[in-house]
Amino acid sequence: MTANIKIKYFTDEIERLRYIDGKSDWIDLRAAKEVELKAGEFKLIPLGIAMELPAGYEAHVVPRSSTFKNYGIIQTNSMGIIDETYCGDNDQWFFPAYALRDTVIRVNDRICQFRIMEHQPAICFEAVDSLDHEDRGGHGSTGLQ
Ligand SMILES: O=c1ccn([C@H]2C[C@H](O)[C@@H](COP(=O)(O)OP(=O)(O)OP(=O)(O)O)O2)c(=O)[nH]1
C-alpha cells in the first residue's frame, strides 16, 4: 500500500524528500536555513516543509545517528511529534536543537529523520483496586547487567 502525502516546501535550497524503499522506511529531513549555535545555546532549526499527513496518522521526528557526531547538537524533546492537525500553510516542521559545542548547521544538511505512525486506539482509563496479576519486578529484576 502506498500513502500519498501533500507536501509544501518553503525553499528551493533543500533537496526534495526521498523515500528509499528497501533500506529503511525513515525519511531524512534537512535544515532549511543556516543556523549558528554557541555551546549551551538552544535554537529551533526550520526543516523547510509542511505536510498534510494521511488521516489517522502522526509523524515522529528523531535525530540521525550521526547528527551528534557531525553537528554537536541533540534534539531537546528527544522525539518530535507532528500532529495530524499541524497541516496549515505555515505549519513548518522544526528541529529543537541544543548545542554542546560551537557549531554551524548549513542549509540542506541532513539533521534528522521521520516516519509516520498510526494513532493508537482511543483509551478509557478504568480505575481498579487490583490488576489481578503477579508482580513482574522493576529495574534490574531480571539480574541481567
Ligand atoms: O520537534 C517538533 C515538535 C513539534 N513540532 C510541531 C508539530 C506539532 O504538531 C506542533 C506542536 O507540538 P507539540 O504538540 O509537541 O507541542 P505543544 O502541544 O504545542 O506544546 P507542549 O506539549 O510542550 O505543551 O509543533 C515540530 O515541528 N517539531
PDBQT file of the ligand as one rigid body, heavy atoms in Angstrom, charges set to zero:
ROOT
HETATM    1  O1  LIG A 201      10.059  18.600  17.323  1.00  0.00    +0.000 OA
HETATM    2  C1  LIG A 201       8.976  19.093  16.974  1.00  0.00    +0.000 A 
HETATM    3  C2  LIG A 201       7.873  19.096  17.818  1.00  0.00    +0.000 A 
HETATM    4  C3  LIG A 201       6.697  19.675  17.371  1.00  0.00    +0.000 A 
HETATM    5  N1  LIG A 201       6.634  20.228  16.121  1.00  0.00    +0.000 N 
HETATM    6  C4  LIG A 201       5.382  20.830  15.642  1.00  0.00    +0.000 C 
HETATM    7  C5  LIG A 201       4.384  19.782  15.217  1.00  0.00    +0.000 C 
HETATM    8  C6  LIG A 201       3.448  19.653  16.354  1.00  0.00    +0.000 C 
HETATM    9  O2  LIG A 201       2.170  19.246  15.923  1.00  0.00    +0.000 OA
HETATM   10  C7  LIG A 201       3.452  21.101  16.907  1.00  0.00    +0.000 C 
HETATM   11  C8  LIG A 201       3.112  21.174  18.351  1.00  0.00    +0.000 C 
HETATM   12  O3  LIG A 201       3.983  20.345  19.067  1.00  0.00    +0.000 OA
HETATM   13  P1  LIG A 201       3.608  19.687  20.452  1.00  0.00    +0.000 P 
HETATM   14  O4  LIG A 201       2.224  19.172  20.397  1.00  0.00    +0.000 OA
HETATM   15  O5  LIG A 201       4.703  18.769  20.847  1.00  0.00    +0.000 OA
HETATM   16  O6  LIG A 201       3.710  20.952  21.383  1.00  0.00    +0.000 OA
HETATM   17  P2  LIG A 201       2.605  21.765  22.138  1.00  0.00    +0.000 P 
HETATM   18  O7  LIG A 201       1.438  20.887  22.465  1.00  0.00    +0.000 OA
HETATM   19  O8  LIG A 201       2.355  22.990  21.382  1.00  0.00    +0.000 OA
HETATM   20  O9  LIG A 201       3.423  22.108  23.441  1.00  0.00    +0.000 OA
HETATM   21  P3  LIG A 201       3.600  21.266  24.783  1.00  0.00    +0.000 P 
HETATM   22  O10 LIG A 201       3.258  19.827  24.521  1.00  0.00    +0.000 OA
HETATM   23  O11 LIG A 201       5.038  21.449  25.146  1.00  0.00    +0.000 OA
HETATM   24  O12 LIG A 201       2.677  21.949  25.714  1.00  0.00    +0.000 OA
HETATM   25  O13 LIG A 201       4.776  21.577  16.687  1.00  0.00    +0.000 OA
HETATM   26  C9  LIG A 201       7.724  20.201  15.289  1.00  0.00    +0.000 A 
HETATM   27  O14 LIG A 201       7.693  20.668  14.155  1.00  0.00    +0.000 OA
HETATM   28  N2  LIG A 201       8.878  19.621  15.740  1.00  0.00    +0.000 N 
ENDROOT
TORSDOF 0
